[in-house]
Amino acid sequence: MCDDDRPDDSDNPGRRIGAALNRRGFTTRGLRVRLAVGVLALSLVPVGAVGFALYRMTNLGGPDSVCDGAATADQVHDLLGPGRITEDKRGYSPTADFTGNSCSARVSSGLFESPEKVVQFDIVLNTADGPGTLAASDARLFSGETAGSVTPDAAWAVLPEGCQKGVRTVVYTSEKGHDEARAALAVTFANGVAKARSCGGRKLSPPKSLSAKGAETDPDWANLCGLPGFAPAKNPEAQWRMPQQVTTASGPIWSCTIGGDPRYDSRAQVLAITTEPRTTALTQKDGKEPSDVGRARWVAGGTLVTTCQGKDVFFTVNGGYTNGLEKPFLFPDQKDLVREFLTAGGKAIGCEPIL
């Protein structure tokens, strides 16, 4: 047969591929099978890489909500940013009241190791410590019917009317700012807990707005904390700088701090008035008698309770102390301080005479 009579390989793709493999040393069936497996594996690498990236950088296949409905995945992403969500319940229960009843959600967004952003959900029952522990002069207070506040570290909301008194939901985040989002999340959390407990007549609404954060100013010693006529005698030995910070709204907890941050400086004097009785499980009947402060009764460390317009109101006086002074208190006559605060604070909120 002459060359012109041989079949043309250009019309047979299989023969062309076989010839190419022969030229590259893949002359047996076994070698060619190994080659095919290698090519298939390499073709799947991009698919695996995309899948890995989707797993690490998105919440694809992750939870739609966290902590038994405390928040949706969208709410967590709005607060912490995009990424994969994981949760840690550690015995958390929305229907129980115990110390450390907490659940956390974490968002990671890097392809490999990356810092995680965290939101933590706590359920807290305020009992013997009293509502004064919630006082924070840097708080932004909720407006509207929902009782709560936002500080740089946390947001909290009290459960709806009809639920157990003194129970609040607290949201802590690793990210600062987003005050409105954190406030709304605390309210969503409170509604979820109320639903789990089958309590509360109606759902709480997110606050219509948040009060402005109080600015640090120099005190007016004749009208301390902005209360007309509130002028307790100051220790003349107290010569350190004493900035004053006051919340710009009165409910649920009005607070004034004089002398710095009470978390780090015992010299700071904390004064607070709690006008929302649902913030604590304590009531008027828990007060100790007899009382040397008129209608008020000592009910917890540094906190007194009285009634104002038929409702329990709490007055807190804490701090102002240091061992480094000859007279240890910022206001040495603590009894006078308490009596003056009850008088001036009571007038400010429209309360009947307490003393």
C-alpha positions as CSV (number, residue, x, y, z in Angstrom):
1,M,0.0,0.0,0.0
2,C,1.4,3.3,-0.9
3,D,1.4,6.2,1.5
4,D,-1.4,7.9,-0.3
5,D,-3.7,4.9,0.5
6,R,-3.1,5.0,4.3
7,P,-5.9,6.3,6.5
8,D,-5.5,10.0,7.5
9,D,-5.0,10.3,11.3
10,S,-6.2,13.8,11.2
11,D,-9.7,12.4,10.9
12,N,-9.3,10.1,14.0
13,P,-8.9,12.0,17.3
14,G,-8.3,8.7,19.2
15,R,-5.3,7.8,17.0
16,R,-3.9,11.3,17.3
17,I,-4.1,11.2,21.2
18,G,-2.6,7.7,21.2
19,A,0.3,8.9,19.0
20,A,0.9,11.8,21.3
21,L,1.0,9.6,24.4
22,N,3.4,7.2,22.7
23,R,5.7,10.1,21.9
24,R,5.7,11.0,25.7
25,G,6.4,7.5,26.9
26,F,2.8,6.5,27.9
27,T,3.0,3.3,25.8
28,T,1.0,0.9,28.0
29,R,-2.6,0.9,29.3
30,G,-1.5,1.0,32.9
31,L,0.6,4.1,32.4
32,R,-2.3,5.8,30.6
33,V,-4.7,5.0,33.4
34,R,-2.4,6.6,35.9
35,L,-2.2,9.7,33.8
36,A,-6.0,9.9,33.6
37,V,-6.3,9.7,37.4
38,G,-3.7,12.5,37.8
39,V,-5.4,14.8,35.3
40,L,-8.8,14.2,37.0
41,A,-7.4,15.0,40.5
42,L,-5.8,18.2,39.2
43,S,-9.0,19.3,37.6
44,L,-10.8,19.0,40.9
45,V,-8.3,21.2,42.8
46,P,-10.0,24.5,41.8
47,V,-13.4,23.1,42.9
48,G,-12.0,22.1,46.3
49,A,-10.3,25.4,46.8
50,V,-13.5,27.3,46.1
51,G,-15.4,25.0,48.5
52,F,-12.8,25.6,51.2
53,A,-13.0,29.3,50.7
54,L,-16.7,29.3,50.9
55,Y,-16.7,27.3,54.1
56,R,-14.1,29.5,55.7
57,M,-15.3,33.0,54.5
58,T,-19.1,32.6,54.5
59,N,-21.8,30.9,56.6
60,L,-22.7,28.5,53.8
61,G,-24.1,25.5,55.6
62,G,-23.8,27.2,59.0
63,P,-26.6,27.9,61.5
64,D,-29.5,30.2,60.6
65,S,-29.7,31.3,64.2
66,V,-27.7,31.0,67.4
67,C,-28.2,30.3,71.1
68,D,-31.7,28.9,70.8
69,G,-33.0,31.8,68.8
70,A,-31.2,34.6,70.7
71,A,-30.2,36.1,67.3
72,T,-30.4,35.2,63.7
73,A,-27.3,34.7,61.6
74,D,-28.1,37.9,59.7
75,Q,-28.2,39.9,63.0
76,V,-24.8,38.4,64.0
77,H,-23.3,39.3,60.7
78,D,-24.8,42.8,60.8
79,L,-23.0,43.3,64.2
80,L,-19.7,41.4,63.6
81,G,-19.3,41.3,59.9
82,P,-19.4,38.4,57.4
83,G,-17.9,35.0,58.0
84,R,-18.5,31.6,59.3
85,I,-20.6,31.4,62.5
86,T,-20.0,28.8,65.3
87,E,-21.7,28.8,68.7
88,D,-20.8,27.6,72.2
89,K,-23.8,26.9,74.5
90,R,-22.1,25.2,77.5
91,G,-25.3,24.3,79.2
92,Y,-27.1,27.5,78.3
93,S,-30.8,27.5,78.9
94,P,-33.3,30.3,78.1
95,T,-35.6,29.1,80.8
96,A,-33.2,28.9,83.7
97,D,-31.7,31.4,86.1
98,F,-28.2,30.6,87.3
99,T,-24.9,32.3,87.5
100,G,-23.0,31.9,84.2
101,N,-26.1,31.2,82.1
102,S,-24.4,32.2,78.9
103,C,-24.0,31.3,75.2
104,S,-21.6,32.8,72.7
105,A,-21.4,33.0,68.9
106,R,-18.1,33.5,67.0
107,V,-17.5,34.8,63.5
108,S,-14.3,33.9,61.6
109,S,-13.6,35.2,58.1
110,G,-10.1,34.4,57.1
111,L,-9.0,31.6,54.7
112,F,-6.7,30.2,57.4
113,E,-6.2,31.3,61.0
114,S,-7.8,34.7,61.7
115,P,-9.0,36.7,64.8
116,E,-12.5,35.7,65.8
117,K,-15.2,38.3,66.6
118,V,-17.5,37.3,69.4
119,V,-21.0,38.1,70.7
120,Q,-22.0,36.7,74.1
121,F,-25.6,36.3,75.3
122,D,-26.2,36.2,79.1
123,I,-29.3,35.9,81.2
124,V,-29.0,37.6,84.5
125,L,-31.2,37.7,87.6
126,N,-30.7,40.8,89.8
127,T,-31.4,39.8,93.4
128,A,-29.3,40.6,96.5
129,D,-26.9,42.9,94.7
130,G,-29.6,45.4,93.9
131,P,-30.1,47.6,90.7
132,G,-27.2,49.8,91.6
133,T,-24.9,47.4,89.9
134,L,-26.4,48.5,86.6
135,A,-25.5,52.1,87.1
136,A,-23.2,53.5,84.5
137,S,-22.7,57.2,83.9
138,D,-21.5,56.5,80.3
139,A,-24.6,54.6,79.4
140,R,-27.0,55.5,76.6
141,L,-30.5,54.8,77.9
142,F,-33.4,53.4,75.9
143,S,-36.4,55.6,75.1
144,G,-39.9,54.2,74.9
145,E,-41.5,51.4,76.9
146,T,-38.6,49.0,76.8
147,A,-36.2,49.3,79.7
148,G,-32.5,49.0,79.0
149,S,-29.2,50.7,78.1
150,V,-26.0,50.5,76.1
151,T,-22.5,51.0,77.4
152,P,-19.2,50.6,75.4
153,D,-19.0,47.0,76.7
154,A,-22.6,45.7,76.7
155,A,-26.3,46.2,76.0
156,W,-29.1,45.0,78.2
157,A,-32.9,44.8,78.3
158,V,-35.4,43.8,80.9
159,L,-37.8,41.1,80.1
160,P,-41.4,42.2,79.3
161,E,-44.1,43.0,81.9
162,G,-45.6,39.7,83.1
163,C,-42.2,37.9,83.3
164,Q,-40.2,37.4,86.4
165,K,-38.9,40.7,87.9
166,G,-35.2,41.3,87.8
167,V,-34.4,39.2,84.8
168,R,-32.5,40.9,82.0
169,T,-30.8,39.8,78.8
170,V,-27.2,41.1,78.3
171,V,-25.3,41.2,75.0
172,Y,-21.5,41.6,75.1
173,T,-19.5,42.1,71.9
174,S,-15.8,42.2,71.0
175,E,-16.6,45.0,68.6
176,K,-17.2,48.5,69.9
177,G,-19.8,50.9,68.6
178,H,-22.9,49.8,66.7
179,D,-24.9,50.9,69.8
180,E,-28.3,50.8,68.0
181,A,-27.7,47.4,66.6
182,R,-26.6,46.1,70.0
183,A,-29.6,47.6,71.7
184,A,-31.9,46.0,69.1
185,L,-30.2,42.6,69.6
186,A,-30.6,42.8,73.4
187,V,-34.4,43.4,72.8
188,T,-34.6,40.5,70.4
189,F,-32.9,38.3,72.9
190,A,-35.3,39.4,75.7
191,N,-38.3,38.6,73.5
192,G,-36.8,35.2,72.7
193,V,-36.3,34.4,76.4
194,A,-39.9,35.6,77.2
195,K,-41.2,33.3,74.5
196,A,-39.3,30.3,75.8
197,R,-40.6,31.0,79.3
198,S,-44.2,31.6,78.0
199,C,-44.4,35.0,79.8
200,G,-45.0,38.6,78.9
201,G,-48.2,40.0,77.5
202,R,-46.6,41.5,74.4
203,K,-43.3,41.7,72.6
204,L,-40.9,44.4,73.5
205,S,-40.1,47.0,70.8
206,P,-36.6,48.2,70.1
207,P,-35.9,51.6,71.6
208,K,-37.1,54.5,69.5
209,S,-33.7,56.2,70.2
210,L,-30.8,56.2,72.6
211,S,-29.9,59.0,74.9
212,A,-26.7,60.9,74.2
213,K,-23.6,59.8,76.2
214,G,-23.0,62.2,79.0
215,A,-19.9,64.4,78.7
216,E,-17.2,64.7,81.4
217,T,-17.4,68.1,83.0
218,D,-16.1,69.8,86.1
219,P,-18.6,69.5,89.0
220,D,-20.7,72.4,90.2
221,W,-20.3,71.7,93.9
222,A,-23.4,73.7,94.7
223,N,-25.6,71.7,92.4
224,L,-23.7,68.4,92.2
225,C,-24.7,66.0,89.3
226,G,-27.0,68.7,88.0
227,L,-29.4,68.3,91.0
228,P,-30.5,71.7,92.3
229,G,-29.3,72.4,95.8
230,F,-27.4,69.1,96.1
231,A,-24.2,70.3,97.9
232,P,-22.8,67.7,100.3
233,A,-19.6,68.8,102.2
234,K,-16.5,67.7,100.3
235,N,-13.4,66.4,102.0
236,P,-10.8,69.3,101.9
237,E,-8.0,66.7,101.6
238,A,-9.4,65.5,98.3
239,Q,-7.3,67.5,95.8
240,W,-7.2,65.1,92.8
241,R,-9.0,65.9,89.6
242,M,-12.7,64.9,89.9
243,P,-14.5,65.0,86.6
244,Q,-18.3,64.5,86.7
245,Q,-20.3,62.4,84.2
246,V,-24.1,62.1,84.2
247,T,-26.5,60.2,82.1
248,T,-28.6,62.5,79.9
249,A,-31.9,60.6,80.6
250,S,-33.5,59.6,83.8
251,G,-34.8,56.1,83.1
252,P,-34.5,53.3,83.6
253,I,-31.4,54.2,85.7
254,W,-30.1,57.7,86.1
255,S,-26.4,57.7,87.1
256,C,-23.8,60.2,88.1
257,T,-20.1,59.5,88.7
258,I,-17.6,61.9,90.3
259,G,-13.9,61.4,90.2
260,G,-13.2,58.9,87.4
261,D,-14.0,55.3,86.6
262,P,-15.3,53.4,89.6
263,R,-14.1,50.1,88.1
264,Y,-10.5,51.2,88.6
265,D,-10.6,53.9,91.2
266,S,-12.3,53.5,94.6
267,R,-12.2,57.3,95.1
268,A,-15.0,57.7,92.4
269,Q,-18.4,58.5,94.0
270,V,-21.3,56.7,92.3
271,L,-24.9,58.0,92.7
272,A,-27.8,56.4,90.9
273,I,-31.6,56.5,90.9
274,T,-33.4,53.4,89.4
275,T,-36.9,54.4,88.3
276,E,-37.8,51.0,86.7
277,P,-38.6,48.5,89.4
278,R,-38.5,45.6,86.9
279,T,-34.7,45.8,86.8
280,T,-34.5,44.0,90.2
281,A,-36.2,41.3,92.1
282,L,-36.0,43.4,95.2
283,T,-39.0,45.3,96.5
284,Q,-40.1,47.6,99.3
285,K,-40.8,44.6,101.6
286,D,-37.1,43.6,101.4
287,G,-36.1,46.8,103.1
288,K,-34.6,46.7,106.6
289,E,-36.3,48.5,109.5
290,P,-36.0,50.7,111.5
291,S,-34.9,53.4,109.1
292,D,-33.2,56.7,109.9
293,V,-33.8,58.0,106.4
294,G,-37.5,58.7,106.4
295,R,-39.6,56.6,104.1
296,A,-36.5,54.9,102.5
297,R,-35.2,51.5,103.6
298,W,-31.8,50.0,103.1
299,V,-32.3,47.0,100.7
300,A,-28.9,46.1,99.4
301,G,-25.3,47.2,99.6
302,G,-25.3,51.0,99.1
303,T,-29.0,51.0,97.9
304,L,-32.2,52.2,99.4
305,V,-35.7,51.6,98.3
306,T,-38.8,53.9,98.7
307,T,-42.0,54.5,96.9
308,C,-42.6,57.4,94.5
309,Q,-46.0,57.9,93.0
310,G,-46.9,54.4,94.1
311,K,-43.9,52.7,92.5
312,D,-40.7,51.4,94.0
313,V,-37.7,53.6,93.3
314,F,-34.1,52.8,94.3
315,F,-31.4,55.2,95.3
316,T,-27.7,54.0,95.3
317,V,-24.7,55.6,97.0
318,N,-21.4,53.8,96.4
319,G,-17.7,54.5,96.4
320,G,-15.9,57.7,97.2
321,Y,-13.4,55.9,99.4
322,T,-9.7,55.6,99.6
323,N,-7.3,54.5,102.4
324,G,-4.8,57.2,101.4
325,L,-6.7,60.1,103.0
326,E,-6.8,61.2,106.6
327,K,-10.6,61.4,106.1
328,P,-11.2,58.4,103.7
329,F,-14.4,59.5,101.9
330,L,-14.7,62.1,99.2
331,F,-17.7,63.2,101.2
332,P,-16.8,62.4,104.8
333,D,-20.3,62.7,106.3
334,Q,-21.9,59.7,104.5
335,K,-25.1,59.9,106.4
336,D,-25.5,63.6,105.3
337,L,-24.6,62.6,101.7
338,V,-27.4,60.0,101.7
339,R,-30.0,62.3,103.2
340,E,-29.2,65.1,100.8
341,F,-29.2,62.8,97.8
342,L,-32.6,61.4,98.8
343,T,-34.0,64.9,99.1
344,A,-32.5,66.4,95.9
345,G,-32.9,63.3,93.8
346,G,-36.5,62.7,95.0
347,K,-37.5,66.3,94.0
348,A,-35.8,65.8,90.6
349,I,-38.0,62.8,89.7
350,G,-41.2,64.3,91.2
351,C,-41.3,62.1,94.3
352,E,-43.2,62.9,97.4
353,P,-41.0,64.0,100.4
354,I,-38.9,61.1,101.5
355,L,-37.5,62.5,104.7
